[in-house]
Amino acid sequence: MQEEPEEERICSTLRWDDVRLPQSVSEADLDALIFHELAQNWRKVARVVGYAKESCEARSLPVSVDVIAARVRALVEAGTIEGVGNLSMWRHSEVRLRPR
């Protein structure tokens, strides 16, 4: 059996509906950290998730990268931000703010 190359693996399949945030973290808190990493140009989901995770750690917010990625996917599905590619494969998908 041949293993998938590292860069082609699914990073997370967690869905936002399955997430329970800790009491110390609100959805608005998480959204603010994600939006801080977005721009009008496309950015890799891996980058957005990684930097948002660093921001969570700096604020002592107990949020995993899987939870951040699930929220990014939920924001795309709601039409709040734009996304392209398979969002569960962070290196092969990108997100951006909606054009004005």
N, C-alpha and C positions, 0 to 999 in steps of 0.2 A: 504494500500500500504506500503510495507516494504522498508525502506531506505537502500541504500548501506552502508556498513561499511566505515568509513572515509578513511582507508588505501587503499580501492579499487576504490575510485572515480577518475574520469578523472580530471587531474589538468589543462590541457589546450589543446585546439584544434586549436589554432592559427597556421596558415601556413605562412611560410616565404614569399611566394608570396603576402600575404596580409599585410605585414609589411611595414611601412614607418618610417625609422629612422629619428630622429631629425638631423638637419644640423650639430650639434656639435658632432655627433657620426658617424663614418664610419663603414662599414662592417668589415674592417681590424681591427679597434679598438676592436670591439665586439669579433671577432675571437681570437684575442690575449688574451683577458680576459678568454675566454672559454678554450683555449689551455693551459693556465697557470694552470687550474684546472684538466687537464687530465693527465693520466699516462699510462704505459703499462698494468697495472692491471685494472680490471673493477671497475668503480665507479658509484654509484647510480646517476641517472639523477637529483634527488632532491638535492643531495650534490653539483654537478657541478653548477646547476642553482643558488642555494643559495649562494655559495661562489662567483660566478661571479657577482651576484646582489650586494653583499657587496663591491666588487671591484668597481663596477659602482658608488655606493653611495660614496665611498671614493674619487672618482675622479669627483664627481658631474655630472655624466653622467645620463641623464634622460631616463633610459631604464628599462622597466618592466620585471618581471620574465617570463611573457608570451612571450615576444619578445626574451629573452635569450633562452627559451626552443624551440621556433620556429627555431632559428638559429642552435641549437644543432641538431634538427631533420633534418634540411636541410643539415648539414655537414655529417650526417649519410647517408642520401639519395644520396648524391653526392659521397659517398665512401671515403670521406676525413678522417673520423673516423669510428670506428665500434660501433654498437649498438645492444642490444638484448632486447627483451620484447616490450611491448606496450609503446612507447616513450611519449604518452600523459598521461600515468600514471607514474609519476616521481618516486614513491617509488617501482615500479615494473619493472623498466627498468634500464639498465646500459649502459655506454659508456666507450670507451678507445681509446687510440692512436692506429693506425694500427701497427701491428707487423712489425719489420724491417726485 
